[in-house]
Amino acid sequence: WNRIPTNLREVDPNVVRLSDGTYRAYVKAGLDGAMAAYRSTDGLNWTLAGEVFRDERYRNATDPDVFETPDGWVMLLSLGARMLRCTSQD
């Protein structure tokens, strides 16, 4: 392993490689349980894609874990001792 600089400054990102070879990083985006996505073509230089989750009922959500299934995308969020499962087609 070699340490290489990146402009992604968020804590504990979940990075997914997409079928087109690009990358998406999912991160906690504030103190209200919102999650954001960043995109990259090389895994080092990132741009904000936007907010991907926010729900007033889950203000303590953290630690997004995202993966693709045959039926679409799944995001698992930690709610302390519980988990929240979210789905998306894109």
C-alpha positions as CSV (number, residue, x, y, z in Angstrom):
1,W,0.0,0.0,0.0
2,N,1.1,3.5,-0.8
3,R,-0.3,6.7,0.7
4,I,-1.6,8.9,-2.1
5,P,-3.3,12.3,-1.6
6,T,-7.0,12.7,-2.3
7,N,-9.5,15.6,-2.0
8,L,-12.2,13.4,-0.3
9,R,-12.1,14.7,3.2
10,E,-15.2,13.0,4.7
11,V,-14.8,10.4,7.4
12,D,-15.2,6.7,6.7
13,P,-16.6,6.8,3.1
14,N,-18.2,3.8,1.5
15,V,-16.6,3.7,-2.0
16,V,-18.4,1.7,-4.7
17,R,-17.0,1.0,-8.2
18,L,-19.7,1.4,-10.8
19,S,-20.1,-0.8,-14.0
20,D,-18.7,2.1,-16.1
21,G,-15.4,2.1,-14.1
22,T,-16.2,5.3,-12.2
23,Y,-16.4,5.5,-8.4
24,R,-19.1,6.7,-6.0
25,A,-18.3,7.5,-2.3
26,Y,-21.2,7.6,0.2
27,V,-20.6,9.6,3.4
28,K,-22.5,11.1,6.4
29,A,-23.2,14.7,5.4
30,G,-24.0,16.6,8.6
31,L,-25.4,16.3,12.0
32,D,-29.0,15.6,11.0
33,G,-28.6,12.1,9.5
34,A,-28.2,13.2,5.9
35,M,-26.0,11.2,3.5
36,A,-24.2,12.5,0.4
37,A,-22.5,11.0,-2.6
38,Y,-19.3,12.1,-4.3
39,R,-18.2,10.9,-7.8
40,S,-14.8,10.2,-9.2
41,T,-13.2,8.8,-12.4
42,D,-9.9,7.9,-10.7
43,G,-10.8,7.3,-7.0
44,L,-8.6,10.3,-6.0
45,N,-10.3,13.4,-7.3
46,W,-13.9,13.8,-6.1
47,T,-16.8,16.1,-6.8
48,L,-20.0,16.3,-4.8
49,A,-22.9,14.5,-6.6
50,G,-25.4,15.6,-4.0
51,E,-27.5,14.5,-1.1
52,V,-28.8,11.0,-1.4
53,F,-30.7,10.5,1.9
54,R,-32.4,12.6,4.5
55,D,-35.3,11.7,6.7
56,E,-36.4,13.7,9.8
57,R,-37.3,10.4,11.5
58,Y,-33.7,9.2,11.4
59,R,-31.6,12.1,12.5
60,N,-29.1,9.8,14.2
61,A,-28.3,7.8,11.0
62,T,-24.7,7.2,10.3
63,D,-22.2,4.9,8.4
64,P,-23.8,4.3,5.0
65,D,-23.0,1.0,3.4
66,V,-24.1,0.8,-0.3
67,F,-24.2,-2.1,-2.7
68,E,-25.9,-3.1,-6.0
69,T,-28.3,-6.0,-6.2
70,P,-30.1,-7.5,-9.2
71,D,-33.2,-5.4,-8.1
72,G,-31.4,-2.1,-7.7
73,W,-29.2,-0.4,-5.0
74,V,-29.4,-0.9,-1.3
75,M,-28.1,1.5,1.4
76,L,-27.8,0.3,5.0
77,L,-27.6,2.9,7.7
78,S,-26.7,2.5,11.3
79,L,-29.3,3.8,13.8
80,G,-27.3,2.9,16.9
81,A,-28.4,-0.7,17.8
82,R,-30.7,-0.9,14.8
83,M,-30.2,-0.7,11.0
84,L,-32.3,1.1,8.3
85,R,-32.5,-0.4,4.8
86,C,-33.1,2.0,1.9
87,T,-33.5,1.1,-1.8
88,S,-33.1,3.0,-5.1
89,Q,-33.3,2.0,-8.7
90,D,-30.5,4.4,-9.6
